Amino acid sequence: MKLTLDALLVLDTINRLGSFAAAAESLHRVPSAITYSMKKLEQDLNTTLFDRAGHRAHLTESGKFLLLEGRHLLDLVSELENQLRKVSKGWEIELNIAIADMLPSNGLLELIQQFYKEKSGTRIKLHTEVYGGIWDALMSNRADLVIGAPDNGPPGGGYHTQALGDIEWVFVVAPGHPLATHKEPIPETIISEYRGIAVADTSRDLPKRTAGIYTGQDVFTVSDFKTKINAHIMGMGVGFLPQYLVKDEIQNGLLIEKKVETGHQKTSTYFAWRTGRTGRSLEWFVNRLNASVFL
């Protein structure tokens, strides 16, 4: 390879400090070594990098182009060295986090913002999953840490869990829906006559899960809870939603909570990570996650 990082470093130093002599002093080399390095670079690339007509050497257009592009390489190498130092201290290069779509993300975003103050260099990737998709993301290595996983994790273990909190579910309908004025508690046989709204499980390999759907009920399936809430408000169907997600809609009269014969529903949620993962970034989040971040 004719172009070396050392030659780019010398070229950059000359340009920043304004002279070969100043570059030599900064790099702790003799001036003749700096001069030789640049002449060899010009010979190897078969181009003139410096205009030596005046008292001071100025970069030619070729020199300016090489310096501009070369600085990108120098920055990349510097970042690589920085990442390597951090990896050697136990920080992961990247941490993938999956959060259940039904959980509000503001608390987690604030936690991630706090994490960035550690200046670990770890790149965070955040995405959402639905129902069993949370477990699927962990077991298929799409995520290093999952938040909001339902109970009954995959058999066989291979992961750690910690309780996050309980989700309170309420059965809601739009004010104009026929069930809005129905006598409570509403029996399953009546509910099953009306379309239910469900969010699609994002599992790829593990069996998909469903919840809150009655036998024989027509189902409208959507991709996320935000869409599900809007569909409920529009009267497109009925079903259960986390209480904390729709408390404002209920208070403002956009949705009506109804009691059903199947009774009050509650599910336990967890955050989980795979056995054997002990990176400092993962440990940082595990030590700080709790229900107050989300619920």
C-alpha angles and dihedrals in degrees: 000000000000096000116065132186090236091057090050090049091052091047091050093048093050091051095046096047097036102233145051090241094054090047091051091052093047093049093042094240135124115261092243090060091054092048092048092049093055095043090051091049090053091049094047093049093038092227139103113249100174132048103217097179095108135047091277129044114246127192118257120221088267090051092049091050093048092048093048094051094036092058089062088058092047090051091050092050091047090051090047091053090048092050091048091054090051094046089052087056092054102264115135120238090225136010120197115204125189119196126191110257091231092061119088110245101206094090092049092048089054089050091050089050089055090049092056088062087068087068089215094152090230112144112226121213116189128189138157131244134184127230111311090008087082092062091040091055091053098045094045092049094245087124135030093197127026125195125199098022113169120238121267097061122196115295119252098049121228093153142077122231135195125188114254103179147283124284116219112212125203129193109234138182135178117264091248096049117110091240092057091084098032118125114262139274092040113214123232092244091061096044092051089063090068130065116266124213118223136177114231117248110241097211115135103182107009120073112277118246133219130191138182095020119126128219112277093007120144109239132210107199122204133179103240144013095253089061091044092055092049091049090052091051090051090054094243092136147327138252148112127313133176107272094228091055095057105029091108092047090051093046091049093048097247090119134025123216114223131191116235132199093242086069136222115338126215131169130192119229132199142186116229143184134185122269113259096029107124105154117145094241093054090045090051092057096041090055093052105038117106139139093271090068091064115011 
